[in-house]
Amino acid sequence: MNAIEIGSKLVALCNAGKSMQAVDDLYSEKIVSIEGQAGEALPQRMEGIAAVRGKSEWWYANNEVHSMRATGPFCGHRDDQFAVQFELDVTPKASGERTRMVEVGLYTVEAGKIVQEEFLFLAG
């Protein structure tokens, strides 16, 4: 699969509530994941499929996700990258304060698998 096909499948799986399947199907074993901000519970940079699976499991265990919408893929001049916009309505279990989040994931593809994801948050 090329980047556009992988991006389309990622968006479809996320919108179907199957983001863990997206990790299993589309990510390289050597995936690098970079968050826009470091958190207390998770480092900003993680490497390897086990670390990314753990991050996803942590996210769902610590947040009540009311809705998530993925839009894209957005493609540019590079045939190895695409971006996806995520809109989330979540309640962190620690605070109990419902919030809406918008972020963009920038994905790099190599040999038919996602080798890097980098999340950019909406500033301001």
N, C-alpha and C positions, 0 to 999 in steps of 0.2 A: 504494500500500500504506500502511496505517496502522502505527503504532508496534508493535502486537502482531504483525502479520504480518511486519514487518521483523525484529523480535526473534526470532520463530520460525524464520525463514529463516536468520538469523545463527547461531543455535544449531545448526540442522541442518547447515549447511555446515561449521562448526567441528568438530562431532562426526564429520563424514565426512572430516576432514583437508583441507578445502578453504577454509582461512581466507583465502588470497589471492583466491580467487574471491569470497568475501564482500566483501572490499574493493572489488573491481572492480564487483560487481553492486549493492552497497547503499550505498556511501559517496558523498557529494557531492564534487565537484572541490575545494570550498573547506573540506574537513574540518579540524577542529581536534582534535588529539590531545594529551591531557594525562596524563602518567605520575604515579604516586603519589610517585615519588622521581626526582631527576635522577641520571643515571649519567655515568661518564667518557666513554663513547662516544656517548651520545645526550642531547640536551637534554630538559628536562622537558616543554616545550611545542613542538609542531610544527604547521605550518599547510600545507595543500594536499595533494592526493592523491599527488603525487610523493614528498613527505617521508614520508607514512605508508607508502607502498609500500616506500620505502627502509628504514624502521624495521623492517618485517616481514621484509624480505630479510636485514637485519643480524641479527635475532633468530635466524632459522633457520640462518644461516651460523655463528653463534657458540655455538649450543646444540644438543645432541643431545636431541630431544624423544622420550621413551619413550612418554608418553601425555598426552593432554589431554582433559578432559571439560568441556563447557559445560552449564550447567543454567539453565533459564529459558525465556522471559523473565519477569522479575518486573515487575509493573506496579502503579502507584499511582493517585493522584488526577489526575495530569497525563496528558493523552492524547498528549503529544509526547515522553515519556520511557519508557525501560524499563531494567532492569538484568539482567546475566548474571553468574553465578558461574562462574569458571574454576578448575579443579584441574589442576595440571600436575606431571608427573614429568619432570625435566630434569637433564641433566649439562652445566653450562657447560664448554665446551672449554678455556677458560683455566685453570680450577682442577681439572677432572676429578672434582669432588665432586658426586655425585648428590644431588639435593634435591627436595623436594616444595614446591610453591607453591600458595597460594590467593589469588585476587584477585577483585574485582568490577569489572565494567565498567559505567559509567553512560552511557547513550546518549541523545542528543537528536536528534529527527527533525524535519525540515522539508521540505515539498513531496515527500514520499515517499523521502527519502534521509537517511542519517545525517550530521548536520552537526557533531556533537561526540561524542567518546568521552573518558571520564575514568576512569582506573584507580585503584582504591582497594585497598591491600594490607592483609592481615590483620596487625594489630599485636600484638605480645606474644610 
